[in-house]
Amino acid sequence: MPSTSTHHPITHLLYLHGFRSSPQSVKARTMGAYMAQHHPEVYWWCPQLPPSPRQAMQQIMQGIANWPRESMAVVGSSLGGFYASWVAAHTGCRAVLLNPAVNPARDLAKYIGEQSSWHDPQERFFFQTGFVQELRDLTLTDLTQPERCLAVIAKGDEVLDWREMQARYQGAQLRLIEGSDHAISDFDAHLAAVLAFLGLL
């Protein structure tokens, strides 16, 4: 793995959760706890994203508008990985993608209607038809700096096709996991690799 010593040390870290997920996801809380304990000097932001992809991206870009591009990084899971790729493409920052959604406009079209949150089933939202077009609008034609990305891909993902993810992130650093699942339930075993890539170990 190439040394990250040529990079500026990370000062700002953004975490983007997936569809129907929240900042209460195990991966988000695991990373947040590590940052609080070992890197309290790094600004950590894990926002609750709205269902509208366009509004989500507006919220994200407004939130990081004043962040230093050379010393910020983004971590995204599933749909958050799709968003993180967009953020990385538009800021040039480093990105870690955890089972990233490759074609959410196609995959989420079948979820149009009322949905519940994973972490609070009482919390419901409506996934509108128009959101599919918003996802299409955010789709990148190609990755501009794949070498600035680490994709952690579980072959046991029951939601997304790991081969599609691997093909999408050719040129990026890839960490292929035998087994596991969409949530990367064994995330603790891969945290060190994520942190090392970001220069935060």
N, C-alpha and C positions, 0 to 999 in steps of 0.2 A: 504494500500500500504506500503510495507516495507520501512523503513527509508533508505535514501541514505547516511546517515552520516558515514557508514562504508566504503564508497568508497572515493577515492581521489577526490578532487574537479576537475572538468573538466578544462583542459587547452587548449585542441585542439578539434575542432568540425568540422566534415566533413558532407557535405550535398550532396546526390547523387540524381539527377533528373531522371525522367522516360523516356521511349521510346518516341521519337519525341519531348521531352520537352527540357528545358534549365534552366540555372541559373535565367532566367527571370520568372519562374513559380511563382504563387502567394505565394505558401507555402514557397518556397526558399527565396523569397524577404521578406516575413513576419518574418521568423526566422532570416534572416540576419540583418534586421532592429532592431529586439529585441536585438540581440547579440551586435550590434554596440552601442546601447543606454545603455543597462544595464550591459553588460559584455565585454567592449572593451579590457579587459586583455586576453580574450580567443581568440586563433587563429582560425579564421573562414575560411574555404575553401569550395567553391562550384564550382567545375570545370565543364566546358562544356565537356561532354563525347563524344568520337567518336562512330560511329555506330557499329564498331567491338567490341563485348564483350571482346575478348582477349586483344585488344589494350586498351579498357576502363579500364580493371582490371590492366594492366601493368601501365597505367598512375596513377591510384589510389594508387597502392602499392608503386610506386616510390615516389609519393607525400607525403605519410605518413611514409616513411621508417625510418625517424629519430624521429617520434612522440613518446612520452612516452606512452606505452601501457596501463599503469594503470590509466592514467588521460585523455585519448582520448575517444571520442564517435563518433558514426555515425548515421545519420538520412537518410533514403532513402524512396523514393516514387515510387510505382509501380515497374518497372524494377529496379529502384534504390534501392528498398527494397530488391530485389533478390540479387543485388550486395552487399548491406549493410550486409545481412546475411552472405555472404562469407567473407567479411572483419572482421566481429565480430568473426566468427569461427576461423579465422587465426590470430587474434590479442588478443582475449579474452576481447575486449572492450565492453562497453554497446552499445546497438543499439535500435533505434526507427524505426519501420517499418510502413509506411503509405500505406494502401491498397497494401501490397507487392505482386508482381508477384510470383506465386508458381511454375508454369511450363511454363516459357517463351519460351522454345524450341518448345513446342507444340503450344502455343498461337500465337507466332510471325511468324510461318512458313507461314501463309497466307499473311504476309506483305512483302514477298520477291519482290523486285523491287524498283522503285523510290518512295521516300516518301518526304513529306514536313514537315518542323518544325512547331509546333503549334504556336510559338510566332513570327515567321517570315516566312510566307508562301512562300516568295521568296527564302528562303534557302532550298535547296533540297539535299538529300543524297540517296545513293543506298543501300538498305538492301540486302546483298548478301546471297545466299544459304548456304555458308560456315559458316555464323554467327549462324545458327541454331545449328550446331555441337559445335561451341564455347560455346554456352549457355549450351548445354548438359555437356560439360567438366567442367563447373562451378557449376553444380548442386550438392548440398550437399546431402548425404544419410540421415543424420539426424542432428538435432541441438545439438551441444555439450553442450552449456550452455544456455538453453532457459530462465532461470530465469534472465539472463542479458539482455533480450529483452522485449520491449513493442511493441505490435502490435495494431495499431489503424485501425479498420476494419469497413467499412461502409456497412451496409446491403443493401443500395440502390446503390451500385457500379454497373454500367451498363456495365462494361468491364470485371471484374473478379468476380468469384463466392465467396461470403463471406464465405460460408461453407467450401470451400477448404482452404481458408486462415486460418480460425479458426482451422481446423484440423491440418494444417501444423505447427501451432505455439502453439500447446498444451504444457503446462508447462511454457509458457511465460506469462507475464502480458498482459491481453487482455482488450482493450477498444472497445466494440462493439457499433457502432452508429446505432440507428434506422434511416433508411432513408439515407440522404446525397447522395453522388455520388462518382464516381471514383476520381475526383479531390479533394474531401473533401472540397467543396466550403465554408463550414462553419468552416474552419480550425481555425479561431479565437476563436471559442468556445471550441476547444480542445488543444489550445496552452499551457494553464496552466498545463494540465495533462502531456504533453510532457516535459515541462520544469521541472516540479516537479520530474519526473522520472530521469531526468539528473542532478538533484540537482542545477538547474539554475534559479529557480523561485525567 
